[in-house]
Amino acid sequence: MPREPTSTDRHSRLTIDLGERSYDIWIGDGLLDAAVAWQGLPQSARALVVTNDVVGPLHARALLDRVAPLHGSVDCLELPDGEVHKNWQTLNLIFDRLLEKACDRKTVLYALGGGVVGDMTGFAAACYMRGVPFVQVPTTLLAQVDSSVGGKTAINHPLGKNMIGAFFQPVRVVCDLGLLRTLPQRELSAGLAEVIKYGPIADLTFMDWLEPRITELRGLDASALAYAIRRCCEIKAGVVAADEREGGLRAILNFGHTFGHAIEAGMGYGTWLHGEAVGCGLVMAAELSSRLGRVSAAFVGRLRSMVLAAGLPTVAPRMPASRWLELMRHDKKAEAGSIRFVLVDDRGRADVQPVADDIVCDVIAQCTEPSRDAGFGPST
């Protein structure tokens, strides 16, 4: 396992190796003000910073000042905050601004926000004039360890999460750890779900490292955060380089997401945060793996304890089994109506397999509290 950073490792850089589409991920505290993180970016007559009405008042001015020397003019667009707004209507607000400002194909977009802002800005960049450069500046833990890296962009549909989108790589990702200090605790916990997933699918040594340090991460310990974010990005970088368009290996990054996306869509986008739904989904996917003899009950219990320690739900909301199955058949991994799940084994390896509906329904029943009303939101 790579060396854990020390207090002197202020900034570090990783590269996503995709040939001519390769790009750097910068990780460290204070990167918004560090010239090194912005050197070599495309210059243009116009640029647009896309953020939301929560992050914008906190950080947009600093980003605008930093990138202004690269562009003739830089505009800022604040979108409404929340997963419920990750749709065509909000996406069109980006296109409206680009067209109003007569932006050309060299215009650079900057995504300043969490996964919703990053996904929509990336999708807009992929579509506008058939592709303009964009830079990810993730402000949430979830986005820094997952959604900002790898070039998956999308919006939601009422029948399925992230079902309409494109693969489109950014030209850079800048992960400033200092931006996490403005995160609400609930959002920080949600990000830990995506951190936790990397151990079971790829690196049990990282899982061993993470297990006793979840409290430190929730407390924004700088050294622990720097190492966790870098290790997650290293794992994802390797997977994306091997399978950019999710033809096989990359699907393992969706561990827990088939259940999690069903929770998000079934409850209504925004009722559970994405990370809350994924946290519960990790437990359900581990239980499914156990039912198939791939991991022990002790492994499931260990993962459940980590999710609980992160402040995330481990009990699924009540929905009819038929509704769960309907939603999961809209998952991107489904083939010919067959639901396919990311399953893990006790050696830190994962793959994707179809699972019979009756086994899936048994897991749903076991992980759902019978007395719990689905309208009450997440619970631990």
Backbone torsions as a table, in degrees:
resi	resn	phi	psi	omega
1	MET	NA	140.3	-178.7
2	PRO	-59.6	155.0	179.7
3	ARG	-61.7	138.3	175.7
4	GLU	-73.6	134.7	-178.1
5	PRO	-62.4	153.0	172.9
6	THR	-103.9	177.3	-178.2
7	SER	-64.4	-16.5	179.9
8	THR	-86.3	-10.9	179.6
9	ASP	-85.5	75.5	-172.4
10	ARG	-69.4	-43.4	-178.0
11	HIS	-132.6	142.2	175.1
12	SER	-138.8	161.1	-175.8
13	ARG	-132.9	135.8	171.6
14	LEU	-119.5	158.4	177.0
15	THR	-122.8	130.8	169.3
16	ILE	-85.8	114.6	-173.1
17	ASP	-90.1	98.5	179.6
18	LEU	-130.4	37.1	179.7
19	GLY	64.8	-127.0	-178.0
20	GLU	-68.4	-14.4	178.4
21	ARG	-100.5	12.8	179.7
22	SER	-63.5	151.3	179.2
23	TYR	-155.4	162.5	-178.1
24	ASP	-96.9	148.1	168.7
25	ILE	-113.7	119.0	175.4
26	TRP	-98.5	134.3	-177.6
27	ILE	-130.8	129.0	177.2
28	GLY	162.7	170.5	-179.9
29	ASP	-86.3	136.4	176.6
30	GLY	79.6	18.4	-176.1
31	LEU	-68.5	-25.3	178.7
32	LEU	-58.8	-30.7	-179.3
33	ASP	-101.0	3.0	-175.4
34	ALA	-95.3	119.0	-176.9
35	ALA	-58.7	-33.9	-174.4
36	VAL	-60.6	-31.2	-177.2
37	ALA	-73.1	-15.1	-173.7
38	TRP	-114.4	-4.3	-179.2
39	GLN	-68.4	139.7	175.3
40	GLY	83.4	4.5	177.5
41	LEU	-74.8	157.2	179.1
42	PRO	-61.3	140.9	174.2
43	GLN	-102.0	150.9	-174.9
44	SER	-159.2	165.0	178.0
45	ALA	-70.5	-32.6	-178.0
46	ARG	-134.6	151.6	173.7
47	ALA	-145.8	156.6	179.6
48	LEU	-133.7	122.8	171.4
49	VAL	-90.7	120.2	176.9
50	VAL	-104.7	125.0	-179.3
51	THR	-141.5	-164.3	173.8
52	ASN	-128.0	176.4	-172.3
53	ASP	-78.0	1.5	172.2
54	VAL	-100.8	-48.7	-177.4
55	VAL	-75.2	-37.3	-175.5
56	GLY	-52.3	-52.5	180.0
57	PRO	-62.2	-21.4	-178.2
58	LEU	-86.3	-41.4	-166.6
59	HIS	-131.3	-10.2	-173.2
60	ALA	-63.6	-40.3	-177.3
61	ARG	-59.7	-42.3	-179.4
62	ALA	-63.8	-40.9	179.8
63	LEU	-69.7	-42.3	178.7
64	LEU	-57.7	-44.3	179.6
65	ASP	-64.4	-38.2	-176.6
66	ARG	-68.4	-41.9	-173.6
67	VAL	-93.3	-7.8	-178.3
68	ALA	-53.3	-40.5	-179.6
69	PRO	-63.3	-16.4	-178.2
70	LEU	-86.4	-11.7	-169.9
71	HIS	-138.5	152.5	176.8
72	GLY	-64.8	-42.6	175.2
73	SER	-147.5	146.2	-179.6
74	VAL	-127.3	123.7	179.1
75	ASP	-105.3	163.1	179.3
76	CYS	-131.8	132.8	177.8
77	LEU	-121.0	122.2	175.9
78	GLU	-99.6	118.5	176.2
79	LEU	-90.7	159.0	172.7
80	PRO	-65.0	142.7	-174.8
81	ASP	-82.2	143.6	169.5
82	GLY	119.9	150.4	179.8
83	GLU	-59.3	-30.5	-178.8
84	VAL	-62.9	-20.3	-179.2
85	HIS	-97.5	8.8	-179.2
86	LYS	-85.2	73.0	-171.4
87	ASN	-146.6	-179.5	-177.7
88	TRP	-58.8	-41.6	-176.0
89	GLN	-60.8	-44.9	-180.0
90	THR	-71.5	-39.3	177.8
91	LEU	-57.7	-38.8	-179.2
92	ASN	-66.0	-22.6	175.7
93	LEU	-63.6	-34.6	177.0
94	ILE	-67.9	-46.7	179.2
95	PHE	-62.1	-40.2	178.9
96	ASP	-56.9	-46.6	-177.6
97	ARG	-67.1	-41.5	179.3
98	LEU	-60.8	-41.8	-179.3
99	LEU	-73.7	-39.0	177.8
100	GLU	-59.6	-36.0	-177.7
101	LYS	-91.1	7.9	179.8
102	ALA	53.0	44.5	-179.9
103	CYS	-71.3	142.4	-178.8
104	ASP	-105.8	-171.7	-174.0
105	ARG	-77.1	-3.2	173.6
106	LYS	-98.8	-2.9	177.9
107	THR	-59.0	137.9	179.9
108	VAL	-105.9	131.5	174.6
109	LEU	-100.9	141.9	174.8
110	TYR	-119.0	123.8	178.3
111	ALA	-96.1	107.5	-179.4
112	LEU	-111.4	97.7	-178.7
113	GLY	164.8	-162.0	179.5
114	GLY	-89.3	-156.0	-174.9
115	GLY	-63.1	-35.3	-179.1
116	VAL	-65.8	-50.3	178.4
117	VAL	-61.5	-44.4	-178.8
118	GLY	-62.7	-44.5	-179.3
119	ASP	-64.7	-43.8	-177.3
120	MET	-72.4	-38.9	178.1
121	THR	-64.8	-41.8	177.6
122	GLY	-63.7	-40.0	178.6
123	PHE	-66.2	-41.6	176.9
124	ALA	-61.8	-41.7	178.9
125	ALA	-63.5	-37.4	179.7
126	ALA	-66.9	-31.4	-173.6
127	CYS	-94.2	-36.2	-172.5
128	TYR	-66.1	121.3	-176.7
129	MET	50.3	31.4	178.2
130	ARG	64.3	22.7	172.0
131	GLY	131.1	114.1	173.6
132	VAL	-126.9	155.0	-177.9
133	PRO	-68.2	147.2	174.3
134	PHE	-143.0	155.2	-177.6
135	VAL	-121.3	132.8	176.6
136	GLN	-92.3	125.9	173.0
137	VAL	-124.1	78.2	-172.9
138	PRO	-71.2	137.7	-177.1
139	THR	-112.9	1.6	176.7
140	THR	-119.6	156.9	177.8
141	LEU	-62.0	-42.1	-179.6
142	LEU	-58.1	-44.7	-179.2
143	ALA	-69.9	-36.6	-177.9
144	GLN	-67.9	-33.6	-177.7
145	VAL	-95.3	-10.1	-172.4
146	ASP	-143.1	-74.0	-164.0
147	SER	-69.3	-24.3	-179.2
148	SER	-78.6	-14.6	-173.6
149	VAL	-108.0	128.7	171.4
150	GLY	114.1	-12.3	171.6
151	GLY	80.2	17.4	173.5
152	LYS	-87.6	121.6	-178.5
153	THR	-127.0	148.0	-175.4
154	ALA	-174.0	166.9	164.7
155	ILE	-123.2	167.7	-179.3
156	ASN	-92.2	158.9	171.0
157	HIS	-124.6	148.5	179.7
158	PRO	-53.1	-25.9	-179.1
159	LEU	-92.9	-8.1	-178.3
160	GLY	-173.2	145.6	-177.6
161	LYS	-84.2	135.3	174.8
162	ASN	57.8	33.2	-177.3
163	MET	-86.0	-12.5	-178.5
164	ILE	-123.4	111.0	-175.3
165	GLY	-174.4	-163.2	-177.5
166	ALA	-152.8	153.6	167.8
167	PHE	-84.9	119.3	-178.3
168	PHE	-154.2	114.0	-172.4
169	GLN	-80.7	142.1	171.2
170	PRO	-71.9	169.3	174.3
171	VAL	-92.9	-13.4	175.4
172	ARG	-168.1	153.3	171.1
173	VAL	-124.3	128.0	-179.5
174	VAL	-118.9	106.5	-177.8
175	CYS	-101.6	95.3	178.8
176	ASP	-90.2	111.4	-177.9
177	LEU	-62.2	-27.3	-179.5
178	GLY	-63.0	-27.0	179.7
179	LEU	-67.2	-22.3	-179.3
180	LEU	-70.4	-17.2	-177.9
181	ARG	-69.4	-16.6	178.2
182	THR	-94.9	2.5	-178.7
183	LEU	-74.6	136.2	167.6
184	PRO	-62.1	151.3	-177.7
185	GLN	-58.3	-37.0	-179.5
186	ARG	-61.6	-41.0	179.1
187	GLU	-68.8	-37.5	178.0
188	LEU	-63.4	-45.3	177.1
189	SER	-59.6	-41.2	179.8
190	ALA	-59.0	-38.3	178.8
191	GLY	-65.4	-30.0	-179.0
192	LEU	-64.9	-24.2	176.6
193	ALA	-59.4	-42.8	-179.9
194	GLU	-72.0	-26.6	174.2
195	VAL	-69.6	-47.4	-176.7
196	ILE	-60.2	-35.7	-173.9
197	LYS	-62.2	-28.0	-172.6
198	TYR	-67.4	-30.6	179.7
199	GLY	-62.9	-57.6	-177.4
200	PRO	-61.1	-30.0	-175.3
201	ILE	-88.6	-19.5	-170.6
202	ALA	-148.7	-20.8	-169.7
203	ASP	-158.1	91.0	-179.4
204	LEU	-67.9	-24.2	175.7
205	THR	-65.5	-37.9	174.6
206	PHE	-64.9	-38.3	176.7
207	MET	-61.0	-42.4	177.2
208	ASP	-61.6	-41.1	178.9
209	TRP	-65.5	-41.6	-173.1
210	LEU	-72.2	-37.6	-170.4
211	GLU	-51.3	-47.7	-179.2
212	PRO	-85.8	1.8	-173.6
213	ARG	-113.5	8.5	-178.3
214	ILE	-63.3	-38.0	177.0
215	THR	-62.7	-39.7	177.1
216	GLU	-62.3	-41.1	179.6
217	LEU	-66.4	-40.1	177.7
218	ARG	-65.9	-24.6	176.9
219	GLY	-90.7	7.5	177.4
220	LEU	61.7	36.9	173.9
221	ASP	-60.5	122.0	-170.5
222	ALA	-62.5	-44.1	-177.8
223	SER	-66.6	-44.0	179.8
224	ALA	-64.8	-41.9	179.0
225	LEU	-62.6	-46.0	-177.9
226	ALA	-59.8	-43.3	-179.5
227	TYR	-68.7	-46.1	-177.3
228	ALA	-61.1	-45.0	-178.6
229	ILE	-65.4	-44.1	-179.9
230	ARG	-63.1	-44.3	-177.8
231	ARG	-64.8	-40.8	177.3
232	CYS	-61.9	-43.4	179.7
233	CYS	-66.6	-35.8	177.0
234	GLU	-61.6	-45.9	-179.5
235	ILE	-63.4	-46.8	-177.8
236	LYS	-66.3	-38.0	179.1
237	ALA	-58.7	-42.8	179.4
238	GLY	-64.4	-41.1	-179.7
239	VAL	-68.0	-45.5	-178.6
240	VAL	-64.7	-40.4	178.8
241	ALA	-61.7	-32.8	-179.3
242	ALA	-82.5	-25.1	-173.8
243	ASP	-153.7	75.1	-173.0
244	GLU	-60.7	-39.9	-171.2
245	ARG	-106.3	25.1	172.3
246	GLU	57.5	45.0	175.5
247	GLY	-79.6	-15.8	-179.6
248	GLY	-166.1	-85.0	-172.7
249	LEU	-56.1	-40.3	-173.1
250	ARG	-59.9	-24.8	-179.5
251	ALA	-60.1	-21.3	-179.4
252	ILE	-64.7	-21.3	178.3
253	LEU	-67.5	-9.7	178.4
254	ASN	-94.1	19.8	175.8
255	PHE	-53.7	124.8	-179.3
256	GLY	84.2	-11.4	-172.1
257	HIS	-81.4	-26.0	178.6
258	THR	-63.5	-46.6	173.6
259	PHE	-66.7	-43.3	-175.7
260	GLY	-62.8	-44.2	179.2
261	HIS	-64.4	-35.0	177.0
262	ALA	-63.9	-39.6	176.8
263	ILE	-61.9	-47.3	-178.5
264	GLU	-60.4	-48.2	-177.7
265	ALA	-70.1	-40.6	-177.0
266	GLY	-68.9	-33.5	-179.0
267	MET	-87.5	-14.0	-173.5
268	GLY	97.4	123.6	-174.9
269	TYR	-55.0	129.9	178.8
270	GLY	100.8	-17.7	178.0
271	THR	-66.7	-50.0	167.9
272	TRP	-105.1	136.3	171.2
273	LEU	-65.0	154.2	-179.6
274	HIS	-54.0	-46.4	-178.5
275	GLY	-66.0	-32.7	176.4
276	GLU	-65.1	-44.1	179.3
277	ALA	-65.8	-39.7	178.7
278	VAL	-66.8	-40.1	178.2
279	GLY	-56.8	-48.0	176.3
280	CYS	-64.1	-38.9	179.2
281	GLY	-63.9	-33.0	176.5
282	LEU	-60.1	-44.1	179.9
283	VAL	-64.1	-42.9	-179.0
284	MET	-66.4	-40.6	179.1
285	ALA	-68.1	-35.8	176.2
286	ALA	-66.5	-40.9	177.3
287	GLU	-63.0	-39.7	176.8
288	LEU	-63.2	-41.8	177.0
289	SER	-61.2	-39.0	178.8
290	SER	-66.0	-41.3	178.7
291	ARG	-59.6	-28.7	-179.0
292	LEU	-93.9	8.8	174.2
293	GLY	78.1	19.3	-176.2
294	ARG	-92.8	-29.9	176.5
295	VAL	-135.3	161.9	-178.6
296	SER	-84.6	164.6	174.1
297	ALA	-62.3	-32.0	178.5
298	ALA	-64.8	-37.7	177.9
299	PHE	-63.9	-43.3	178.3
300	VAL	-61.2	-43.6	179.3
301	GLY	-63.2	-37.7	178.3
302	ARG	-64.3	-45.2	179.4
303	LEU	-65.4	-40.3	177.5
304	ARG	-59.8	-42.1	179.9
305	SER	-63.7	-37.4	178.1
306	MET	-66.7	-41.2	178.6
307	VAL	-64.3	-42.0	176.9
308	LEU	-63.1	-43.1	-179.8
309	ALA	-62.2	-28.1	178.1
310	ALA	-77.5	-6.0	-179.3
311	GLY	82.4	29.8	-175.2
312	LEU	-113.5	157.0	179.7
313	PRO	-69.8	144.6	172.5
314	THR	-122.4	-0.2	178.7
315	VAL	-110.9	126.4	-175.4
316	ALA	-78.3	152.1	176.4
317	PRO	-71.6	155.4	179.8
318	ARG	-79.2	120.5	169.4
319	MET	-141.8	149.6	175.3
320	PRO	-57.3	144.5	-179.8
321	ALA	-55.9	-36.3	179.6
322	SER	-62.4	-34.7	179.0
323	ARG	-70.1	-43.0	175.5
324	TRP	-54.4	-50.3	-176.6
325	LEU	-64.3	-40.5	178.6
326	GLU	-59.5	-46.8	-179.1
327	LEU	-66.1	-40.5	-177.6
328	MET	-71.9	-22.0	175.5
329	ARG	-72.8	-11.6	173.3
330	HIS	-92.4	2.4	177.7
331	ASP	-66.3	146.4	-176.5
332	LYS	-64.7	-21.1	-179.7
333	LYS	-83.6	-11.9	-178.8
334	ALA	-64.9	143.7	178.4
335	GLU	-135.7	127.0	178.3
336	ALA	51.2	39.3	177.9
337	GLY	81.0	-2.9	179.9
338	SER	-92.0	127.9	179.9
339	ILE	-80.6	128.0	-179.6
340	ARG	-114.9	137.2	-174.7
341	PHE	-121.2	148.4	169.3
342	VAL	-79.1	120.9	-179.5
343	LEU	-115.4	146.6	-178.9
344	VAL	-117.6	160.4	173.4
345	ASP	-122.2	178.4	-173.1
346	ASP	-83.1	11.7	175.9
347	ARG	-111.4	12.0	179.6
348	GLY	74.2	36.5	177.6
349	ARG	-124.1	154.0	-177.7
350	ALA	-139.6	153.8	171.3
351	ASP	-151.9	177.0	-176.1
352	VAL	-116.9	127.6	-177.9
353	GLN	-142.1	151.2	170.2
354	PRO	-73.1	147.6	178.5
355	VAL	-131.8	138.5	-178.9
356	ALA	-60.1	142.9	-176.9
357	ASP	-58.3	-36.2	-176.2
358	ASP	-66.8	-35.3	177.6
359	ILE	-69.2	-42.5	178.2
360	VAL	-60.5	-43.2	-180.0
361	CYS	-64.6	-35.9	176.5
362	ASP	-62.5	-42.3	179.0
363	VAL	-65.4	-43.3	178.1
364	ILE	-58.2	-45.2	-179.4
365	ALA	-63.1	-40.4	-178.6
366	GLN	-68.8	-33.5	-174.6
367	CYS	-94.1	3.1	179.3
368	THR	-110.9	131.3	178.1
369	GLU	-79.9	115.8	-172.6
370	PRO	-57.2	-33.8	-175.3
371	SER	-84.1	-2.2	-173.0
372	ARG	-88.1	131.3	177.5
373	ASP	-85.1	129.4	-176.6
374	ALA	-62.7	-16.9	-179.0
375	GLY	-81.3	-2.4	-174.0
376	PHE	-86.1	-8.7	178.1
377	GLY	86.7	-172.9	-174.2
378	PRO	-68.1	150.8	179.6
379	SER	-151.0	151.3	172.1
380	THR	-106.2	NA	NA
